[in-house]
Amino acid sequence: MASREERREKVVEVLNKARAMELQAIHQYMNQHYNLDDMDYGEFAVKMKLIAIDEMRHSEQFAERIKELGGEPTAEPIGGIQKRQPVEAIYPFDANAEEDAIDAYNQFASVCRENGDSISMKLFEAIIAEEQLHYNYFDNVRDHIEKLGSTYLSQIAGTPSSTGLAPSGFVVSAGGAA
């Protein structure tokens, strides 16, 4: 039987793999957010930004758990990003990425269970549920684009891209910006 430390290392390893996947997703989705905004698909851009923010939160949740276990969170994304994708390519690409994440995270949850870490397992399960919502959104948009094409895209073109989020980062909370 593996020692507690060996089991903990296996869990930290999968948490770091998941964190690297989230970091890659953040970069990909923010790139797509900017591009969708530039293409004047504001409604799509807003939702992409909000999904990227979800991925940022996931990344931080994994990092916090890694630190709790005595590990060092990775700062490296798992791969590069696809740039300058046409709108018709974004949603199939992202649906596939979310489906891959769901599959991987289910495997990672099993590793956590097998190594006696129910807290990390529950973290993966909670994040899987959110990734499923992302997948459903990307899959639905993909279906609409495939079935309705330019008719659907013309309805989205010219929509506003503001998320309405109030700035609340460090600079604003410290009173350093106007």
RARA-V873431 format. One line per field, one symbol per residue. phi: phi as a letter, one per 40 degrees, with the letter a starting at -180 (. if undefined). psi: psi as a letter, one per 40 degrees, with the letter a starting at -180 (. if undefined). burial: 1 if it has 16 or more other ideal C-beta (glycine too) atoms within 10 Angstrom, else 0. A space follows every 10 residues. Layout:
phi: ???
psi: ???
burial: ???
//
This chain:
phi: .ccdcccccc cccccccccc cccccdcccc dcdccccccg bddccdcccc cdcdccccdc cccccdcdcg cbccbbccac bcbfccdccc cccccccccc cdcccccccc ccccbgbccc cccdcccdcc ccccddcccc cdcccccbfc ccccccdgcc bccgcccacd ccccgcbc
psi: hiiddddddd dddddddddd dddddddddd ddddddddef gddddddddd dddddddddd ddddddddee ihhiehieaa ihifhidddd dddddddddd dddddddddd ddddefgddd dddddddddd dddddddddd dddddddebd ddddddheii eheehhhfad dddefei.
burial: 0000001100 1101111111 1111111111 1110111010 1111111111 1111110110 1110110000 1011001100 0000101001 1111101110 1101100110 1100101001 1011001100 1001101110 1101100000 0010010000 1000000000 00000000
//
